[in-house]
Amino acid sequence: SQYLIPGIKDVPEIVQSVIMEVPDPVGPWGARGMAEMPFLPLAPAIVAAVHDATGVWFDEIPLTPARVVAKLQEVGIRN
């Protein structure tokens, strides 16, 4: 497939969710699709959670254990 999944830069800074109470006539049981947008903030949310826990911002994802340990050691945080 040549379909490109939207990236984080494709999403506006503020997204307002709207609940549609009118069933979609072509969706199963009247369901409407949500696409991939709910998944885009996942990685930044994990980075923010690790920052909340450690006080350290990470500028590279994914946050592998090796990257986290290396960055924490770099800023002087030890086990």
Order of alpha helices (4+ residues) and beta strands (2+ residues): alpha-alpha
